[in-house]
Amino acid sequence: MSSIQPVQGGDATSQLAAAQAAAAASAPKPPSDNANQPKPQAADTVQISDAGKAALQKAQESQTQELRETKAQTAQEAARGDAQAKRLMAREAAAQKLAQG
């Protein structure tokens, strides 16, 4: 800690001003305005393997095919044990039941 030295030959006002200047110099500085702002986070990136990309493309193609099928085709597939067709038919039946009230 620094000590405050009296000003030689000065009046009380100049001594007070010197003391205040010394106190201000040794006082902790308030954080700047930038310190209150959140720092940007680094963006996360994801790398998808070729196998993952192929699986995603196959799933999208399968979903597109299901959208193009008629209800009769879906019923045939469900009758043959296609789990996706069974789920689709169950969702459609539930939606129809809700619509009828």
VOTITI-880454 format. One record per residue: y, x, z of N, C-alpha, C in turn. Coordinates in pm, 1 decimal, m for minus. Atoms other than C-alpha are relative to their C-alpha. Layout:
nc2:Y nc1:X nc3:Z cac2:Y cac1:X cac3:Z cc2:Y cc1:X cc3:Z;
...
This chain:
nc2:m116.7 nc1:82.9 nc3:0.0 cac2:0.0 cac1:0.0 cac3:0.0 cc2:123.5 cc1:87.7 cc3:0.0;
nc2:m122.6 nc1:m79.3 nc3:2.9 cac2:345.6 cac1:128.0 cac3:m79.4 cc2:93.0 cc1:m48.3 cc3:109.2;
nc2:m95.1 nc1:37.6 nc3:m104.2 cac2:609.2 cac1:134.9 cac3:187.1 cc2:137.0 cc1:m16.8 cc3:m63.5;
nc2:m134.3 nc1:26.2 nc3:49.5 cac2:960.3 cac1:7.1 cac3:134.4 cc2:94.7 cc1:94.5 cc3:72.6;
nc2:m94.3 nc1:m95.7 nc3:m55.8 cac2:1224.1 cac1:272.8 cac3:185.5 cc2:139.0 cc1:m62.3 cc3:0.4;
nc2:m135.9 nc1:53.7 nc3:m2.5 cac2:1570.3 cac1:170.8 cac3:294.9 cc2:88.2 cc1:75.9 cc3:m98.0;
nc2:m94.2 nc1:m59.9 nc3:93.4 cac2:1845.1 cac1:234.8 cac3:47.0 cc2:110.0 cc1:64.9 cc3:82.2;
nc2:m100.9 nc1:m74.6 nc3:m75.7 cac2:2080.6 cac1:500.4 cac3:177.8 cc2:139.7 cc1:m35.6 cc3:m48.7;
nc2:m139.3 nc1:21.9 nc3:31.4 cac2:2445.0 cac1:411.4 cac3:187.6 cc2:27.8 cc1:m131.0 cc3:m70.1;
nc2:m24.4 nc1:126.1 nc3:66.4 cac2:2400.8 cac1:61.4 cac3:44.5 cc2:23.3 cc1:m110.2 cc3:99.7;
nc2:m20.5 nc1:113.7 nc3:m88.1 cac2:2491.4 cac1:m272.5 cac3:181.4 cc2:m129.5 cc1:m81.1 cc3:12.2;
nc2:119.6 nc1:80.4 nc3:m27.1 cac2:2243.5 cac1:m536.1 cac3:300.1 cc2:m48.7 cc1:m70.6 cc3:m125.0;
nc2:39.3 nc1:70.4 nc3:121.5 cac2:2245.4 cac1:m719.1 cac3:m34.9 cc2:m77.3 cc1:91.7 cc3:m92.7;
nc2:71.5 nc1:m91.7 nc3:88.7 cac2:2141.4 cac1:m413.5 cac3:m232.9 cc2:m133.9 cc1:40.1 cc3:60.4;
nc2:126.4 nc1:m30.7 nc3:m65.5 cac2:1875.0 cac1:m331.9 cac3:26.3 cc2:m99.1 cc1:m115.3 cc3:m18.1;
nc2:85.6 nc1:117.0 nc3:19.0 cac2:1740.0 cac1:m688.3 cac3:m1.0 cc2:m51.8 cc1:m6.1 cc3:m143.4;
nc2:39.8 nc1:1.6 nc3:141.1 cac2:1735.8 cac1:m665.8 cac3:m379.8 cc2:m104.6 cc1:106.6 cc3:m26.2;
nc2:97.4 nc1:m107.1 nc3:17.7 cac2:1548.7 cac1:m336.2 cac3:m366.4 cc2:m133.8 cc1:m38.8 cc3:61.3;
nc2:123.0 nc1:42.3 nc3:m66.8 cac2:1294.9 cac1:m481.2 cac3:m122.3 cc2:m72.3 cc1:m106.9 cc3:m81.8;
nc2:61.0 nc1:105.3 nc3:82.3 cac2:1239.5 cac1:m786.5 cac3:m342.2 cc2:m61.3 cc1:58.9 cc3:m126.6;
nc2:52.7 nc1:m63.5 nc3:121.0 cac2:1192.0 cac1:m567.7 cac3:m650.6 cc2:m129.4 cc1:74.0 cc3:31.0;
nc2:121.0 nc1:m72.5 nc3:m37.8 cac2:937.6 cac1:m352.8 cac3:m468.7 cc2:m114.1 cc1:m96.7 cc3:29.1;
nc2:102.8 nc1:99.5 nc3:m30.8 cac2:752.0 cac1:m660.6 cac3:m341.9 cc2:m53.4 cc1:m64.3 cc3:m127.8;
nc2:42.4 nc1:60.8 nc3:126.5 cac2:746.3 cac1:m813.3 cac3:m690.7 cc2:m87.7 cc1:95.4 cc3:m79.3;
nc2:78.6 nc1:m98.5 nc3:74.0 cac2:609.9 cac1:m490.8 cac3:m838.0 cc2:m140.2 cc1:13.9 cc3:56.6;
nc2:131.6 nc1:m17.0 nc3:m60.5 cac2:323.5 cac1:m474.8 cac3:m586.9 cc2:m78.4 cc1:m131.6 cc3:10.9;
nc2:67.8 nc1:129.3 nc3:m9.9 cac2:242.0 cac1:m848.5 cac3:m592.2 cc2:m97.3 cc1:m17.1 cc3:m116.2;
nc2:94.0 nc1:24.2 nc3:110.6 cac2:m61.8 cac1:m958.6 cac3:m794.7 cc2:64.7 cc1:m87.3 cc3:m106.5;
nc2:m56.8 nc1:72.4 nc3:112.7 cac2:32.6 cac1:m1085.4 cac3:m1137.3 cc2:m80.2 cc1:m127.5 cc3:m25.4;
nc2:73.5 nc1:122.1 nc3:34.9 cac2:m52.1 cac1:m1446.5 cac3:m1225.3 cc2:m66.7 cc1:19.3 cc3:m135.7;
nc2:68.2 nc1:m14.5 nc3:128.4 cac2:m301.4 cac1:m1478.9 cac3:m1511.9 cc2:88.3 cc1:m53.7 cc3:m112.3;
nc2:m79.5 nc1:43.9 nc3:114.6 cac2:m149.0 cac1:m1514.9 cac3:m1853.4 cc2:m49.4 cc1:m135.6 cc3:m49.1;
nc2:38.4 nc1:131.6 nc3:53.6 cac2:m159.9 cac1:m1844.7 cac3:m2041.6 cc2:m131.4 cc1:7.4 cc3:m75.6;
nc2:124.1 nc1:m14.3 nc3:75.7 cac2:m444.4 cac1:m1711.3 cac3:m2255.2 cc2:m123.0 cc1:0.9 cc3:90.6;
nc2:114.4 nc1:m5.9 nc3:m91.3 cac2:m662.5 cac1:m1666.1 cac3:m1946.9 cc2:m53.7 cc1:m138.7 cc3:31.3;
nc2:43.8 nc1:136.1 nc3:m30.7 cac2:m675.8 cac1:m2044.2 cac3:m1892.8 cc2:m71.3 cc1:m65.5 cc3:m116.7;
nc2:63.1 nc1:60.7 nc3:117.2 cac2:m798.1 cac1:m2114.4 cac3:m2244.5 cc2:m145.1 cc1:46.3 cc3:m8.4;
nc2:140.4 nc1:m39.3 nc3:11.1 cac2:m1174.8 cac1:m2120.6 cac3:m2299.1 cc2:m20.2 cc1:96.9 cc3:m115.9;
nc2:29.5 nc1:m97.4 nc3:104.6 cac2:m1313.2 cac1:m1833.0 cac3:m2497.8 cc2:m101.6 cc1:m60.8 cc3:m96.0;
nc2:95.5 nc1:57.4 nc3:96.0 cac2:m1494.0 cac1:m1928.3 cac3:m2819.1 cc2:m138.3 cc1:61.5 cc3:19.3;
nc2:137.7 nc1:m44.1 nc3:m13.8 cac2:m1869.4 cac1:m1907.4 cac3:m2796.8 cc2:m52.3 cc1:47.0 cc3:m135.1;
nc2:62.9 nc1:m45.8 nc3:123.2 cac2:m2075.0 cac1:m1723.0 cac3:m3052.6 cc2:m89.2 cc1:m111.9 cc3:m53.3;
nc2:81.3 nc1:105.2 nc3:61.6 cac2:m2245.4 cac1:m1958.1 cac3:m3296.8 cc2:m146.1 cc1:43.6 cc3:m2.9;
nc2:143.0 nc1:m27.2 nc3:8.7 cac2:m2622.2 cac1:m1979.4 cac3:m3274.4 cc2:m45.6 cc1:m21.0 cc3:m142.9;
nc2:55.8 nc1:16.7 nc3:132.9 cac2:m2811.3 cac1:m1932.9 cac3:m3595.7 cc2:m150.4 cc1:m12.9 cc3:12.1;
nc2:143.3 nc1:23.7 nc3:0.5 cac2:m3161.9 cac1:m2042.5 cac3:m3676.0 cc2:m55.1 cc1:43.2 cc3:m134.3;
nc2:67.5 nc1:m41.2 nc3:122.4 cac2:m3392.3 cac1:m1884.5 cac3:m3929.6 cc2:m130.2 cc1:m78.8 cc3:m8.9;
nc2:121.5 nc1:78.5 nc3:19.6 cac2:m3662.4 cac1:m2114.4 cac3:m4067.2 cc2:m91.6 cc1:77.6 cc3:m92.9;
nc2:96.8 nc1:m74.6 nc3:80.7 cac2:m3974.1 cac1:m1947.0 cac3:m4199.9 cc2:m31.2 cc1:m76.5 cc3:m128.0;
nc2:39.3 nc1:64.7 nc3:125.8 cac2:m4105.0 cac1:m2019.0 cac3:m4548.0 cc2:m100.5 cc1:m112.2 cc3:25.7;
nc2:98.4 nc1:103.7 nc3:m33.3 cac2:m4395.2 cac1:m2213.3 cac3:m4394.8 cc2:70.6 cc1:m121.6 cc3:59.5;
nc2:m76.6 nc1:110.3 nc3:m59.2 cac2:m4148.6 cac1:m2421.2 cac3:m4192.5 cc2:76.8 cc1:m76.9 cc3:m104.9;
nc2:m72.9 nc1:65.8 nc3:108.2 cac2:m3939.0 cac1:m2490.5 cac3:m4500.7 cc2:m93.7 cc1:m84.8 cc3:m84.9;
nc2:97.7 nc1:74.5 nc3:80.2 cac2:m4250.5 cac1:m2597.2 cac3:m4693.0 cc2:m45.0 cc1:m126.2 cc3:73.6;
nc2:42.1 nc1:116.6 nc3:m78.8 cac2:m4359.7 cac1:m2829.2 cac3:m4410.1 cc2:110.2 cc1:m105.6 cc3:3.2;
nc2:m111.9 nc1:93.0 nc3:m1.0 cac2:m4012.5 cac1:m2984.2 cac3:m4393.0 cc2:12.6 cc1:m71.1 cc3:m134.2;
nc2:m8.7 nc1:60.0 nc3:133.7 cac2:m4005.1 cac1:m3039.6 cac3:m4769.0 cc2:m113.3 cc1:m100.5 cc3:m21.3;
nc2:114.2 nc1:90.5 nc3:15.8 cac2:m4352.9 cac1:m3197.1 cac3:m4761.1 cc2:22.7 cc1:m128.9 cc3:78.8;
nc2:m27.3 nc1:118.0 nc3:m81.9 cac2:m4248.1 cac1:m3432.1 cac3:m4479.3 cc2:105.5 cc1:m88.0 cc3:m65.1;
nc2:m105.1 nc1:76.9 nc3:66.6 cac2:m3935.9 cac1:m3534.5 cac3:m4668.9 cc2:m54.5 cc1:m71.0 cc3:m124.1;
nc2:59.5 nc1:62.3 nc3:119.3 cac2:m4134.7 cac1:m3599.4 cac3:m4986.8 cc2:m91.2 cc1:m116.0 cc3:40.3;
nc2:88.5 nc1:105.8 nc3:m48.5 cac2:m4388.9 cac1:m3803.5 cac3:m4791.1 cc2:80.9 cc1:m121.4 cc3:43.9;
nc2:m84.6 nc1:109.7 nc3:m45.5 cac2:m4112.5 cac1:m4010.5 cac3:m4633.8 cc2:61.5 cc1:m72.3 cc3:m119.7;
nc2:m56.4 nc1:61.0 nc3:120.3 cac2:m3952.7 cac1:m4069.2 cac3:m4974.4 cc2:m104.9 cc1:m85.7 cc3:m69.7;
nc2:108.4 nc1:75.9 nc3:63.0 cac2:m4288.3 cac1:m4181.5 cac3:m5112.3 cc2:m24.2 cc1:m130.1 cc3:76.1;
nc2:22.5 nc1:120.1 nc3:m80.1 cac2:m4332.4 cac1:m4426.1 cac3:m4823.6 cc2:110.3 cc1:m103.5 cc3:m24.5;
nc2:m109.8 nc1:93.0 nc3:26.4 cac2:m3991.4 cac1:m4575.6 cac3:m4897.8 cc2:m16.5 cc1:m71.0 cc3:m134.5;
nc2:18.7 nc1:57.7 nc3:133.5 cac2:m4090.7 cac1:m4637.4 cac3:m5261.2 cc2:m120.5 cc1:m93.6 cc3:m8.6;
nc2:121.1 nc1:82.9 nc3:5.5 cac2:m4421.1 cac1:m4806.8 cac3:m5178.0 cc2:32.2 cc1:m147.1 cc3:23.0;
nc2:m12.6 nc1:143.3 nc3:m24.5 cac2:m4457.8 cac1:m5181.6 cac3:m5190.9 cc2:m74.8 cc1:m32.9 cc3:128.9;
nc2:70.0 nc1:42.7 nc3:m121.6 cac2:m4578.0 cac1:m5376.9 cac3:m4888.3 cc2:m150.2 cc1:m7.6 cc3:m24.0;
nc2:143.2 nc1:8.9 nc3:32.2 cac2:m4910.3 cac1:m5429.4 cac3:m5065.4 cc2:m64.9 cc1:138.6 cc3:4.5;
nc2:55.0 nc1:m135.3 nc3:m5.0 cac2:m4960.3 cac1:m5053.9 cac3:m5109.1 cc2:m10.4 cc1:49.4 cc3:144.4;
nc2:1.3 nc1:m40.9 nc3:m140.7 cac2:m4872.2 cac1:m4994.0 cac3:m4745.5 cc2:m115.3 cc1:m68.1 cc3:73.1;
nc2:110.1 nc1:73.5 nc3:m63.1 cac2:m5119.6 cac1:m5262.3 cac3:m4637.6 cc2:m134.4 cc1:60.8 cc3:m38.8;
nc2:126.0 nc1:m62.2 nc3:44.2 cac2:m5393.5 cac1:m5100.4 cac3:m4847.9 cc2:m22.2 cc1:132.1 cc3:73.7;
nc2:14.7 nc1:m128.3 nc3:m68.7 cac2:m5325.1 cac1:m4761.1 cac3:m4694.1 cc2:m32.1 cc1:m20.5 cc3:147.8;
nc2:27.5 nc1:28.6 nc3:m140.6 cac2:m5322.1 cac1:m4908.7 cac3:m4344.2 cc2:m144.9 cc1:m43.3 cc3:17.4;
nc2:138.6 nc1:45.9 nc3:m6.3 cac2:m5656.3 cac1:m5076.2 cac3:m4413.3 cc2:m97.5 cc1:117.0 cc3:m13.0;
nc2:85.1 nc1:m118.8 nc3:15.9 cac2:m5797.2 cac1:m4734.0 cac3:m4511.9 cc2:16.2 cc1:97.9 cc3:116.0;
nc2:m12.2 nc1:m84.1 nc3:m118.1 cac2:m5683.3 cac1:m4587.5 cac3:m4178.7 cc2:121.8 cc1:91.4 cc3:2.4;
nc2:m120.4 nc1:m84.2 nc3:2.8 cac2:m5348.6 cac1:m4428.0 cac3:m4272.7 cc2:87.9 cc1:m34.3 cc3:120.8;
nc2:m74.6 nc1:24.0 nc3:m123.7 cac2:m5171.8 cac1:m4390.8 cac3:m3936.0 cc2:147.6 cc1:m29.3 cc3:m26.9;
nc2:m141.3 nc1:21.8 nc3:30.6 cac2:m4824.8 cac1:m4371.1 cac3:m4088.9 cc2:21.4 cc1:m140.9 cc3:m55.8;
nc2:m9.9 nc1:134.7 nc3:55.8 cac2:m4883.2 cac1:m4691.3 cac3:m4285.2 cc2:m15.8 cc1:m104.9 cc3:111.0;
nc2:18.1 nc1:92.8 nc3:m112.8 cac2:m5008.3 cac1:m4862.5 cac3:m3967.0 cc2:127.3 cc1:m11.2 cc3:83.3;
nc2:m124.6 nc1:1.7 nc3:m78.4 cac2:m4693.3 cac1:m4759.6 cac3:m3777.2 cc2:109.8 cc1:m74.6 cc3:m74.6;
nc2:m102.2 nc1:67.2 nc3:80.0 cac2:m4472.0 cac1:m4878.7 cac3:m4062.7 cc2:m20.8 cc1:m151.0 cc3:2.2;
nc2:28.7 nc1:143.4 nc3:m1.7 cac2:m4644.5 cac1:m5216.3 cac3:m4074.0 cc2:30.9 cc1:m59.8 cc3:137.4;
nc2:m28.4 nc1:48.1 nc3:m135.7 cac2:m4615.0 cac1:m5252.0 cac3:m3694.4 cc2:151.1 cc1:m12.9 cc3:21.8;
nc2:m146.3 nc1:7.7 nc3:m12.9 cac2:m4240.7 cac1:m5174.8 cac3:m3708.0 cc2:55.1 cc1:m117.2 cc3:m78.6;
nc2:m49.1 nc1:111.8 nc3:83.3 cac2:m4187.3 cac1:m5423.6 cac3:m3990.8 cc2:m35.2 cc1:m133.9 cc3:63.6;
nc2:39.4 nc1:125.6 nc3:m64.7 cac2:m4382.3 cac1:m5694.4 cac3:m3804.5 cc2:87.3 cc1:m27.2 cc3:121.3;
nc2:m85.3 nc1:16.6 nc3:m117.2 cac2:m4177.7 cac1:m5633.8 cac3:m3487.5 cc2:141.8 cc1:m40.1 cc3:m41.5;
nc2:m133.5 nc1:33.6 nc3:47.8 cac2:m3851.4 cac1:m5646.8 cac3:m3682.9 cc2:5.0 cc1:m143.9 cc3:m50.4;
nc2:3.6 nc1:137.7 nc3:52.6 cac2:m3955.6 cac1:m5969.5 cac3:m3852.9 cc2:m8.1 cc1:m100.0 cc3:115.7;
nc2:12.4 nc1:86.4 nc3:m116.4 cac2:m4051.6 cac1:m6121.0 cac3:m3517.7 cc2:134.0 cc1:m14.5 cc3:71.3;
nc2:m130.7 nc1:4.5 nc3:m61.8 cac2:m3711.4 cac1:m6030.4 cac3:m3372.5 cc2:99.3 cc1:m82.6 cc3:m83.8;
nc2:m93.1 nc1:72.1 nc3:88.9 cac2:m3531.2 cac1:m6171.9 cac3:m3676.8 cc2:m25.3 cc1:m150.3 cc3:8.5;
nc2:31.6 nc1:141.9 nc3:m7.5 cac2:m3711.3 cac1:m6504.8 cac3:m3638.5 cc2:41.5 cc1:m58.2 cc3:134.5;
nc2:m52.2 nc1:41.9 nc3:m128.8 cac2:m3603.5 cac1:m6517.5 cac3:m3277.1 cc2:m96.7 cc1:m56.3 cc3:90.6;
